[in-house]
Structure formats: C-alpha cells, structure tokens
C-alpha cells in the first residue's frame, strides 16, 4: 500500500514532502514550517505553511483514494510536526526512487541515511 500511495502522488512538491519527512524519521519530527520553507525557500511564515497545507491535502486525497486513512506518517497538528517510523521511511524512500518524477527532485543525489 505504501508503494501504491507514492505512485499516486503527482507533483514534485508532494514527493519533496515525503522525502523531507523520511529524511529524518522518528521523534521529534520535522516541523511543518521547516518542510514548507525547504520546498519553497522564497516563501516564509504563513505563506510557506499555507503552501504546505495545499500539498498535504493533495497527499491525503491520494491516500483516501487508495483506502488508507491518511499519509503514512504521523501529523501532530498542535506541535505542527510530521514523523515516520524508520521501516516505513525505508519503503517510502525506495518507492520514491522508482517514481517517474524522481529525477526532478533537488536532493535525489543525496539520499538520507536511516541508520539502524
């Protein structure tokens, strides 16, 4: 299901969000603001977070279409963080590398090290 979910993503921005969350799996999580500003360095503050919200909604729509309950990582709205289990991150990163949009990702030549 994780691989199918990645295949259902249609923009480089969506893949970037997945990559960024998987790059640092587990607690304490990546802050939404950090992801937003990473994806759109020209945006800051509320504009960056709004842009991330649009991408997150698209990813949640893709998950619903596949019968999943949401993105395969935990979103804490209060702390505005996203975290993912290391084993899930490994599958998602592998699926990203097979995605047709993979060559367009800025960081594809520098994959994260998930450690142990």
Secondary structure by P-SEA (a helix, b strand, c coil): caaaaaaacccaaaaaaaaaaacccccccccaaaaaaaaccccccaaaaaaaaaaaaaaaaaaaaaccccccccccccccbbbbcaaaaaaaaaaaaacccccccccccccccccc
